[in-house]
Amino acid sequence: MEHDEVLKNWIEDTYGSPEKLAQILDFGVEMLFYLEQDTFEPKEVREVVAAVRGIVNALRN
């Protein structure tokens, strides 16, 4: 149960809500299909990478 609470807190602290995180991850999935130079802003790509990295780290702890 502690693991779930850590993940919930991280989502709320970092993204404000699970829905906002879900939107960023959905955007990331689309990016992977269309990732070409000048398709997305570097900041948008970094946000997706940070979200995925955060989830991976939370799941590993």
C-alpha positions in Angstrom: 0.0 0.0 0.0 2.9 2.4 0.7 4.1 2.0 -2.9 0.7 3.2 -4.2 0.7 6.2 -1.9 4.2 7.2 -3.1 3.1 7.0 -6.7 -0.1 8.9 -6.0 1.8 11.7 -4.2 4.4 11.9 -7.0 1.6 12.2 -9.6 -0.2 15.0 -7.7 3.0 16.8 -6.8 4.5 16.7 -10.3 1.5 16.9 -12.6 -1.4 18.0 -10.4 -3.7 15.1 -11.3 -3.6 11.7 -12.8 -5.6 13.1 -15.8 -2.8 15.6 -16.6 -0.2 12.8 -16.4 -2.4 10.7 -18.7 -2.6 13.5 -21.2 1.2 13.9 -21.3 1.7 10.1 -21.7 -0.9 10.0 -24.5 1.0 12.8 -26.2 4.2 10.8 -25.7 2.7 7.8 -27.5 1.8 10.0 -30.4 5.3 11.5 -30.5 6.9 8.1 -30.8 4.9 7.5 -34.0 5.7 10.8 -35.6 9.1 11.9 -34.1 11.0 13.7 -36.8 13.0 16.8 -36.7 10.9 19.9 -36.1 7.7 17.9 -35.4 7.5 18.6 -31.7 9.2 21.2 -29.5 12.2 19.9 -27.5 10.4 20.9 -24.3 7.4 18.7 -25.1 9.7 15.7 -25.7 11.5 16.4 -22.4 8.2 16.5 -20.5 7.2 13.1 -21.8 10.6 11.6 -21.1 10.5 13.0 -17.5 7.0 11.6 -17.0 8.0 8.1 -18.2 11.2 8.2 -16.2 9.3 9.2 -13.1 6.9 6.3 -13.5 9.7 3.9 -14.0 11.5 5.2 -10.9 8.3 5.0 -8.8 7.7 1.5 -9.9 11.2 0.3 -9.2 11.1 1.7 -5.6 
